[in-house]
């Protein structure tokens, strides 16, 4: 098992390596035609003027995060776009209405009606088509903030040909895109596979909830990095999908933890999981009824999520020390713990940016997707180990059952198995035929030719008996030279035919190997023939008829 787990870990490392190489190989050739405009901007913020600044420095100049109702005016000259195909400007707006002007003329605007109505406005990457002119032009961007704390950091504006700027956005977020698509597809496939096994493997619920968690995480990553709209039209609800998928991670994580440790009914687990899940799900409901906007609930959710992460980490350490869980479950919890740690890491840098101390570094943004990938591979390992252990236990159970119910010499069912079978059949009320079979001359063979030859006689007879009755009736060895067969259903009237076939096969075997004379006496009786109730009366009648045949 250790070698196979090592192979999965190597596969994970190879996956990360391939993504890194792929990012270098698939780098668009025309990225130098994409212009990233960070410096040279003039800005006006609530009447204050700033000239020739970098957008990345604007937060420091403002001195605080933006507030609801703030107006930010940005302007800058850009060079000629004559040689660009479908010139396009991309800028990020956060919880804001916006206008874009070109040489003083407004060419695009959005969400001002939403501000008047008090509707929720999300975060977007806005793609604005620009005229292709021979000379430089003045670009103006006006932002009217609709939520407190909307802009903690101002992203550079990008422009160039439409195709080039889209490739630029995808290339810069290639790791996120690959991780997200992998998690969504992996989650869907794993969900279907797990549902297929659920009827036979009850404990597979942990894999089902893990699958739903991966799908949710994949959607969150795409929406958080404003990439989902490149694949799917969200009709302006990308940010709402971002927060919904983010908030759903907490209840899904609790479900995975509960199923992993079988602690769904544990009081301590319920004390954390029920309030934690309610806190995560409540803002979704309140947002749907327009009571609050989901982003206003982010701090409370983050505290709730950190509590869940700490609970998970402490639980993992406690279980490892006390050895309360199986190795496969330890692997699953370790993957979840890595994801939890990456979330805490991400939140730490998020609040550094919120405080204006530093921009949230790309490493912190990629930490959670990386943690999710670690958990996905941990789930694969857990799934493999769990399935292997389950089938090993099943095989062991079947082996023990076989040892309990099989005759040690002939490997056909023994008396215990026969009695269980005939009792079950008798309780069903179905009619049946019992055939009593007794080997002829076994004692003579044992006395004159030795017990090894007697064992050979028993084994060969059992094989012939099994060949004749397989698929048609039940057979068993119930004593030294005593055998029994039971017929029911469509074969209940085939006793004479099967006994004749048995005798023919024994005669053929005698001709091939005359060292032993093989023959058997038999007699049969039906349940309905027996005067007394119960299967033993039918067996005694069959046995009586067998002895008449034996004397004959």
C-alpha positions in Angstrom: 0.0 0.0 0.0 2.9 2.4 0.8 4.3 2.1 -2.7 0.9 2.9 -4.2 0.4 5.9 -2.0 3.9 7.0 -3.0 2.9 6.7 -6.7 -0.1 8.9 -6.1 2.1 11.5 -4.4 4.5 11.4 -7.3 1.6 11.8 -9.6 0.5 14.9 -7.7 4.0 16.4 -8.0 4.1 15.5 -11.7 0.7 17.2 -12.1 2.0 20.4 -10.5 5.2 20.2 -12.6 3.2 19.8 -15.8 1.1 22.8 -15.0 4.3 24.8 -14.5 5.8 23.6 -17.8 2.5 24.1 -19.6 2.3 27.7 -18.4 5.7 28.3 -20.0 4.9 26.4 -23.2 1.5 27.9 -23.8 2.5 31.5 -23.1 0.9 33.6 -25.9 3.3 34.9 -28.4 1.7 38.4 -28.6 1.8 39.3 -24.9 4.2 42.2 -25.7 1.3 43.8 -27.6 -0.7 43.9 -24.3 -0.2 47.1 -22.3 -0.5 47.0 -18.6 -1.2 50.5 -17.4 -0.2 51.0 -13.8 1.6 54.3 -13.8 1.0 57.7 -15.4 -2.6 58.2 -14.0 -4.3 61.3 -12.8 -6.9 60.6 -10.0 -9.6 62.6 -8.3 -11.0 61.1 -5.0 -13.8 63.0 -3.3 -12.4 66.3 -4.5 -8.7 65.5 -3.9 -6.4 65.6 -6.9 -3.4 63.2 -7.5 -1.3 63.5 -10.6 1.1 61.1 -12.4 0.6 58.3 -9.9 0.6 54.5 -10.0 -2.7 52.8 -9.4 -1.0 50.5 -7.0 0.0 53.5 -4.9 -3.5 55.1 -4.9 -4.6 53.3 -1.7 -1.6 54.7 0.2 -2.4 58.2 -1.1 -6.0 58.0 -0.1 -5.0 56.7 3.3 -8.0 54.5 3.9 -10.3 52.0 2.2 -13.1 53.5 0.1 -16.6 54.1 1.6 -20.1 53.8 0.1 -20.9 56.9 -2.0 -17.2 57.7 -2.8 -16.5 58.8 -6.4 -13.1 58.0 -8.0 -12.1 59.6 -11.3 -9.1 58.1 -13.2 -7.7 59.4 -16.4 -4.7 58.7 -18.6 -3.5 59.1 -22.2 -2.9 55.9 -24.1 -1.0 55.5 -27.4 -2.5 54.9 -30.8 -4.6 51.7 -31.2 -4.6 51.8 -35.0 -2.8 48.5 -35.5 -4.8 46.6 -32.9 -7.6 44.3 -33.9 -10.8 45.0 -31.9 -9.0 47.3 -29.4 -10.2 46.5 -25.9 -9.8 48.0 -22.4 -10.1 45.8 -19.3 -10.5 47.2 -15.8 -11.7 45.7 -12.6 -14.7 47.3 -10.8 -15.6 46.3 -7.2 -19.1 46.9 -5.9 -19.3 50.0 -8.1 -21.2 51.7 -10.8 -18.8 52.9 -13.6 -18.5 55.1 -16.7 -15.7 55.0 -19.3 -15.0 58.0 -21.5 -12.8 58.2 -24.6 -11.5 61.7 -25.4 -14.2 63.2 -23.2 -17.1 61.1 -24.7 -18.8 58.5 -22.6 -18.6 55.1 -24.5 -19.8 52.7 -21.8 -21.5 52.8 -18.4 -23.2 50.4 -16.0 -25.0 49.9 -12.7 -26.0 53.5 -11.9 -29.7 52.4 -11.9 -28.7 49.7 -9.4 -27.2 52.3 -7.1 -30.4 54.3 -7.1 -32.5 51.2 -6.4 -30.1 49.8 -3.7 -29.5 46.7 -5.7 -26.4 44.5 -5.1 -23.5 45.3 -7.5 -20.7 42.7 -7.8 -17.1 42.7 -8.9 -16.3 42.4 -12.6 -13.6 42.5 -15.2 -15.1 44.9 -17.6 -14.2 44.5 -21.3 -14.7 47.9 -23.2 -14.3 48.1 -26.9 -12.3 51.2 -28.0 -12.2 53.1 -31.3 -9.1 52.5 -33.4 -7.5 56.0 -33.9 -4.3 57.2 -35.4 -3.4 59.3 -32.4 -3.1 58.9 -28.7 -6.4 59.3 -26.7 -7.5 60.3 -23.2 -9.1 57.4 -21.3 -11.4 58.3 -18.3 -12.8 55.8 -15.8 -15.3 57.0 -13.2 -16.2 54.7 -10.3 -19.1 55.3 -7.9 -18.7 53.0 -4.8 -21.7 51.2 -3.6 -20.3 49.2 -0.6 -17.9 50.1 2.2 -14.4 48.7 1.8 -14.8 48.1 -1.9 -11.3 49.1 -3.0 -8.4 48.0 -0.8 -6.1 47.8 -3.8 -6.4 49.2 -7.3 -5.6 46.8 -10.1 -3.8 48.0 -13.3 -5.8 48.7 -16.4 -5.1 46.5 -19.4 -5.5 47.3 -23.1 -4.7 45.8 -26.5 -6.4 43.6 -29.1 -9.4 41.7 -27.7 -7.8 38.3 -28.4 -4.5 39.3 -26.8 -6.0 40.7 -23.6 -8.2 37.7 -23.1 -5.2 35.4 -23.6 -3.3 37.6 -21.2 -5.9 37.3 -18.5 -6.2 33.5 -19.0 -2.4 33.1 -19.0 -1.9 35.0 -15.8 -4.5 32.9 -14.1 -3.7 29.6 -15.9 -2.9 27.8 -12.6 -6.3 28.8 -11.2 -8.2 27.8 -14.4 -6.5 24.4 -14.6 -7.1 23.7 -10.9 -10.7 24.9 -11.0 -11.6 22.9 -14.1 -9.9 19.8 -12.7 -11.7 20.1 -9.4 -15.1 20.6 -11.1 -14.7 17.6 -13.5 -13.0 15.5 -10.9 -15.8 16.3 -8.4 -18.6 15.4 -10.9 -16.9 12.1 -11.9 -16.1 11.1 -8.4 -19.6 11.9 -7.3 -21.1 9.6 -9.9 -18.6 6.8 -9.0 -19.3 7.2 -5.3 -23.1 7.1 -5.8 -22.6 3.9 -7.8 -20.8 2.3 -4.8 -23.1 3.7 -2.1 -25.5 0.8 -2.1 -22.7 -1.7 -1.4 -20.3 0.6 0.6 -22.3 2.5 3.2 -19.3 4.4 4.5 -18.6 6.0 1.1 -20.6 9.1 2.1 -17.3 10.9 2.9 -16.4 10.6 -0.8 -19.8 11.9 -1.9 -19.5 15.0 0.3 -15.9 15.5 -0.8 -17.0 15.5 -4.4 -19.6 18.2 -3.8 -16.9 20.2 -1.9 -14.5 20.0 -4.9 -17.2 21.2 -7.3 -18.0 24.1 -4.9 -14.3 25.0 -4.6 -13.8 24.9 -8.3 -16.7 27.3 -8.9 -15.4 29.6 -6.1 -11.9 29.8 -7.6 -13.2 30.7 -11.1 -15.5 33.4 -9.7 -13.0 34.8 -7.2 -10.6 35.4 -10.1 -13.3 36.7 -12.4 -12.8 33.8 -14.8 -16.2 32.1 -14.9 -17.6 34.6 -17.3 -15.1 33.5 -19.9 -16.7 30.0 -19.9 -20.3 30.7 -18.9 -22.6 33.7 -19.0 -23.6 34.4 -15.3 -25.8 37.3 -16.3 -24.1 39.6 -13.8 -24.3 37.2 -10.9 -20.7 36.1 -10.8 -19.9 37.7 -7.5 -23.1 36.2 -5.9 -21.9 32.8 -7.1 -18.5 33.5 -5.6 -19.9 34.2 -2.2 -22.5 31.4 -2.3 -19.8 28.8 -3.3 -17.5 30.2 -0.6 -20.1 30.0 2.2 -21.1 26.5 1.2 -17.5 25.2 1.8 -18.0 25.3 5.6 -21.1 23.0 5.8 -19.5 20.6 3.2 -16.3 20.5 5.2 -18.2 19.7 8.4 -20.0 16.9 6.6 -16.7 15.5 5.3 -15.2 15.7 8.8 -18.3 14.1 10.4 -18.4 11.2 7.9 -14.6 10.6 8.1 -14.7 10.2 11.8 -18.2 8.8 12.1 -19.0 11.6 14.5 -22.2 12.9 12.9 -24.0 12.2 16.2 -21.1 13.2 18.5 -22.1 16.1 20.8 -18.8 18.0 20.5 -18.9 17.8 16.7 -22.6 18.9 16.6 -21.8 21.8 18.9 -19.4 23.1 16.3 -20.9 21.9 13.1 -24.6 23.0 13.5 -24.0 26.6 14.5 -21.1 26.9 12.1 -23.2 25.7 9.2 -26.1 28.0 10.1 -23.7 31.0 10.3 -22.4 30.1 6.8 -25.8 29.5 5.2 -27.7 32.4 6.8 -26.3 35.2 4.7 -27.2 33.4 1.5 -30.9 33.3 2.6 -30.7 37.0 3.8 -29.2 38.1 0.5 -31.9 36.3 -1.5 -34.5 38.3 0.4 -32.5 41.5 0.0 -32.1 41.9 3.8 -28.3 42.3 3.6 -25.7 41.9 0.9 -23.5 38.8 1.3 -20.2 40.7 1.2 -21.2 42.5 4.4 -21.1 39.1 6.2 -17.6 38.2 5.0 -15.8 38.9 8.3 -18.3 36.8 10.3 -18.0 34.0 7.8 -14.2 34.1 8.0 -14.2 33.9 11.8 -16.6 31.0 11.5 -14.4 29.3 8.9 -11.3 29.8 11.0 -13.0 28.2 14.0 -13.9 25.2 11.7 -10.3 25.0 10.5 -8.9 25.1 14.0 -11.5 22.5 15.1 -10.3 20.3 12.2 -6.6 20.7 13.0 -7.1 19.9 16.7 -9.3 16.9 15.8 -6.7 15.5 13.5 -3.9 15.9 16.0 -6.1 14.3 18.8 -7.0 11.4 16.6 -3.5 10.7 15.5 -2.3 10.8 19.1 -5.1 8.5 20.3 -5.1 6.4 17.1 -8.9 6.6 16.9 -9.2 6.5 13.1 -7.9 4.3 10.3 -4.9 5.3 8.2 -7.0 6.1 5.2 -9.2 8.5 7.2 -6.0 10.1 8.6 -4.9 10.8 5.1 -8.3 12.3 4.3 -8.2 14.5 7.4 -4.6 15.5 6.6 -5.7 16.7 3.1 -8.6 18.7 4.7 -6.1 20.2 7.2 -3.8 21.4 4.4 -6.8 23.0 2.8 -7.8 24.6 6.1 -4.2 25.9 6.7 -4.1 27.4 3.2 -7.4 29.2 3.9 -5.9 30.7 7.1 -2.8 31.8 5.1 -5.0 33.4 2.5 -7.1 35.3 5.1 -4.0 36.6 6.8 -2.7 38.3 3.6 -6.3 39.4 2.7 -6.4 41.5 5.9 -2.9 42.8 5.3 -4.2 44.2 2.0 -7.4 45.5 3.7 -5.2 47.4 6.2 -3.2 48.8 3.3 0.0 47.3 4.5 0.7 45.3 1.3 -1.0 43.9 -1.8 -2.3 40.4 -1.4 0.5 38.4 -3.1 -0.3 35.8 -5.8 1.1 33.1 -3.6 -1.6 33.7 -1.0 -4.3 33.7 -3.7 -3.0 30.4 -5.1 -2.6 28.8 -1.7 -6.2 27.7 -1.4 -6.4 26.2 -4.9 -3.1 24.4 -4.0 -4.6 23.2 -0.7 -7.7 22.0 -2.6 -5.5 20.0 -5.0 -3.7 18.4 -2.0 -7.1 17.4 -0.5 -8.2 16.0 -3.9 -5.2 13.7 -4.1 -5.6 12.8 -0.4 -9.2 11.8 -1.2 -7.9 9.6 -4.1 -5.5 7.9 -1.7 -8.2 7.6 0.9 -10.6 6.2 -1.7 -8.0 3.7 -2.9 -7.1 2.6 0.6 -10.8 2.4 1.7 -11.9 0.4 -1.3 -8.9 -1.9 -0.9 -9.6 -2.4 2.8 -13.3 -2.9 2.2 -12.8 -5.6 -0.4 -10.1 -7.2 1.7 -12.5 -7.4 4.6 -15.2 -8.7 2.3 -12.9 -11.3 1.0 -11.8 -12.3 4.5 -15.5 -12.5 5.6 -16.3 -14.7 2.6 -13.2 -16.8 3.3 -14.3 -17.3 6.9 -17.8 -18.1 5.9 -16.5 -20.6 3.4 -14.4 -22.2 6.1 -17.4 -22.4 8.4 -19.8 -23.8 5.8 -17.5 -25.9 3.4 -16.4 -29.5 3.8 -12.6 -29.4 4.4 -11.8 -32.4 2.1 -14.2 -32.0 -0.8 -14.7 -28.2 -0.6 -18.5 -28.6 -1.2 -21.0 -27.4 1.5 -21.0 -29.2 4.8 -23.8 -30.3 7.2 -24.1 -26.8 8.8 -24.5 -25.1 5.4 -27.1 -27.8 4.4 -29.1 -27.3 7.6 -29.2 -23.6 7.2 -30.2 -23.9 3.5 -32.9 -26.4 4.1 -34.3 -24.5 7.1 -34.5 -21.3 5.0 -36.2 -23.2 2.2 -38.6 -24.9 4.5 -39.7 -21.5 6.0 -40.4 -20.2 2.6 -43.3 -22.7 2.2 -41.9 -23.8 -1.2 -42.1 -27.5 -2.1 -38.7 -29.3 -2.6 -37.1 -32.7 -3.2 -34.4 -34.1 -1.0 -32.1 -36.7 -2.5 -30.2 -38.9 0.0 -26.9 -40.2 -1.5 -24.6 -42.8 0.0 -21.3 -43.9 -1.4 -20.8 -47.7 -2.0 -17.7 -49.4 -0.8 -15.9 -46.4 0.9 -15.0 -48.5 4.0 -13.6 -51.3 1.8 -11.4 -48.9 -0.1 -10.1 -47.4 3.2 -9.4 -50.8 4.7 -7.9 -52.4 1.6 -6.3 -49.5 -0.3 -5.7 -46.9 2.4 -7.2 -43.7 3.5 -5.5 -41.6 0.8 -7.3 -43.7 -1.8 -10.5 -43.2 0.2 -10.0 -39.5 0.1 -9.4 -39.7 -3.6 -12.8 -41.5 -3.9 -14.6 -38.8 -1.9 -13.0 -35.9 -3.9 -13.7 -37.5 -7.3 -17.3 -38.3 -6.3 -17.8 -34.7 -5.0 -16.6 -33.3 -8.3 -18.9 -35.5 -10.3 -21.8 -34.6 -8.0 -21.1 -30.9 -8.4 -20.8 -31.2 -12.2 -24.2 -32.8 -12.3 -26.1 -30.6 -10.0 -24.4 -27.2 -10.5 -27.0 -24.5 -11.3 -29.9 -27.0 -10.8 -29.8 -27.9 -7.1 -28.0 -27.7 -3.8 -25.5 -30.4 -2.7 -23.6 -31.1 0.5 -21.6 -33.7 2.3 -23.3 -34.4 5.6 -21.2 -37.3 6.9 -18.3 -39.7 6.1 -19.9 -41.3 3.0 -23.2 -39.5 3.2 -24.2 -36.8 0.7 -27.5 -34.9 0.0 -28.9 -32.9 -2.8 -31.9 -30.6 -2.8 -34.0 -29.7 -5.8 -36.6 -26.9 -6.0 -38.2 -24.6 -8.5 -38.2 -25.7 -12.1 -35.8 -28.6 -11.4 -37.9 -30.2 -8.6 -39.0 -33.1 -10.9 -35.6 -33.8 -12.4 -34.4 -36.2 -9.7 -34.4 -39.3 -11.8 -32.7 -37.5 -14.7 -29.9 -36.1 -12.5 -29.3 -39.4 -10.6 -29.0 -41.2 -13.9 -26.5 -38.6 -15.1 -24.6 -39.0 -11.9 -24.4 -42.8 -12.3 -23.3 -42.4 -16.0 -20.5 -40.1 -15.0 -19.3 -42.5 -12.3 -19.3 -45.4 -14.8 -17.3 -43.3 -17.3 -14.8 -42.5 -14.5 -14.6 -46.2 -13.6 -13.7 -47.1 -17.2 -10.9 -44.5 -17.3 -9.5 -45.4 -13.9 -10.5 -48.9 -12.6 -8.3 -48.6 -9.5 -11.5 -47.8 -7.6 -15.1 -49.0 -8.3 -17.2 -45.9 -7.9 -20.9 -46.1 -7.3 -23.6 -44.6 -5.1 -27.0 -45.5 -3.8 -29.7 -42.8 -3.8 -33.3 -42.2 -2.8 -35.5 -39.1 -2.9 -38.6 -37.8 -1.3 -40.7 -34.6 -1.7 -41.7 -32.3 1.2 -45.4 -32.9 0.5 -44.9 -36.6 0.9 -43.7 -36.4 4.5 -46.4 -37.0 7.1 -44.7 -34.9 9.7 -43.9 -31.2 9.2 -40.4 -30.0 8.8 -37.6 -31.0 6.5 -36.2 -33.8 8.6 -39.3 -36.0 7.9 -38.7 -35.6 4.2 -35.0 -36.4 4.6 -35.8 -39.6 6.6 -38.2 -40.8 3.9 -35.5 -40.1 1.2 -32.9 -41.9 3.4 -35.2 -44.9 3.8 -35.6 -45.1 0.0 -31.8 -44.8 -0.4 -31.2 -47.8 1.8 -33.7 -49.8 -0.2 -31.8 -48.9 -3.3 -28.5 -49.7 -1.6 -29.7 -53.2 -0.6 -30.9 -53.8 -4.1 
